[in-house]
Amino acid sequence: MPQDANNVIDHFELFRGPEYQEMLARKKEQFENPVDAAEVARVREWTKTEEYKELNFKRDALTVNPAKACQPLGAVFVAVGFEGTIPFVHGSQGCVAYYRSHFSRHFKEPTSCVSSSMTEDAAVFGGLNNMVDGLANTLSMYKPKMIAVSTTCMAEVIGDDLNAFIKTAKEKGSVPEEFDVPFAHTPAFVGSHITGYDNAMKGVLEHFWDGKAGTVDKLVRVPDNKINFLGGFDGYTVGNLREVKRIFDVMKVDYTILGDTSDVWDTPTDGEFRMYDGGTTLEDAANAVHAKATISMQEYCTEKTLPMIAAHGQETVALNHPIGVAGTDRFLMEIARIAGVEIPEELARERGRLVDAIADSNAHIHGKKFAIYGDPDLCYGLSAFLLELGAEPVHVLATNGSKAWAKKMQELFDSSPFGAGCQAYPGKDLWHMRSLLFTSPVDFLIGNTYGKYLERDTGTPLIRIGFPIFDRHHKHRYPVWGYQGGLNVLVTILDRIFEHMDATTNVPAKTDYSFDIIR
């Protein structure tokens, strides 16, 4: 083998060496029992046809590569956004390892989370003892100010009652009676990560506003002039929340970010480990009941939370991951209307700069066809921006999208001449998207890291926007909201267009007549 201490070869080159190539060839010949290569090629070509697409879209008992994650992931997202809070997932250690690694691979930051370590015996007899011991150990070892509890499949299938279990744990002295332990049931076998976000956020707010599970009196709302802000499950949360805070500050509007993850997933390297960094204070979470209104940037992440907030007497506004000029216009106008302020000149100038950038680059995007997949609000926001640019979001797919979302998408398509022929696909997966890319090709695909396999398979260039982004670094630090965020998205799209243009015009004396210095 060529690997030794004096000549360390990265795996990128190592497995291309002759020793590994010979080993892999022997493995295939002797142990894999491969199907005839010609037959494999025939079936592969058949899966690219309209006939296969029709069969593919008829399946209902199988999901292949869903563009979603499970509920507890969203619950963990919520928990880390509150001051000194550790997520506690009632379930197995393996599930929690997935949530931690998923976030850490995207944000390139450690994500603290604990589990009740349920195993086979707890699956049969219930997880009460795991909850009692787990809460005690968590408080003792990690010294949190709050423990936010959610569930996995195992706990939900056997019917563990979080409210009763937490009360019993407090009675047994695991945590003090007055210690904050909000909870939410987040069964992973229904809904998705955005459902888990919704359930967990609702659980936290209900805990503080409605008497902490009956241990104190409910808060009486005394309206003030603050605006609550809900970002939803957002892969760009670090950059987006900092941009949103800047916008509120520029407009001189008092606000509370509910679930502020902008610091915990962007901690400095200065010799000090911060298990808890930043976050919405528990006092602010409680006082948020008094706010004048709550704005949600993602309607489908807050379908239960917003009605609960409205029931407490607040005005609620639901947006759909606004990206670009019109989306940001509406966001700012809602803030201005609710707060009774004018939009300052500073933001108006930022708007003008985005419009100028669009005008500068419009010729390269206008008329291009795109396929998009991701969460329903992100798909809506990106589609609206593409229509604004004169592009065509031909295929828009959300595995966790509903029929109501699809109807709203169709209304968006119908509002623009560039939306003719565009279609939304709720509840479909990336194997459906594969069929669409082969039978109705587009110029570019927009989605998360998992789209790289579709890019390799179908040849459709991938533009990485969404969650998770594992194979590119630090995208979460840059906003996609606000006029500056719209500019970032525009540049991301343009860069990929130009990269593809260069890659397809670089053969000397054949295609390099368009291999230009200026684009």
Secondary structure by P-SEA (a helix, b strand, c coil): cccccccccccccccccaaaaaaaaaaaacccccccaaaaaaaaaaaacaaaaaaaaaccccccccccccaaaaaaaaaacccbbbbbbcccaaaaaaaaaaaaaaacbbbbbbcccccccccccccaaaaaaaaaaaaacccccbbbbbccaaaaaacccaaaaaaaaaaacccccccbbbbbbcccccccaaaaaaaaaaaaaaaacccccccccccccccccbbbbbbccccaaaaaaaaaaaaaaaabbbbbbccccccccccccccccccccccccaaaaaacccccbbbbccccccaaaaaaaaaabbbbbbbcccccaaaaaaaaaaaaaaacccccaaaaaaaaaaaaaaaacccccccccccccccaaaaaaaaaaaaaacccccbbbbccccaaaaaaaaaaaaaccccccbbbbccccaaaaaaaaaacccccccccccaaaaaaacccbbbbccccccccccccccccccaaaaaaaaaaaaaaaaaaaaaaccccccccccccccc
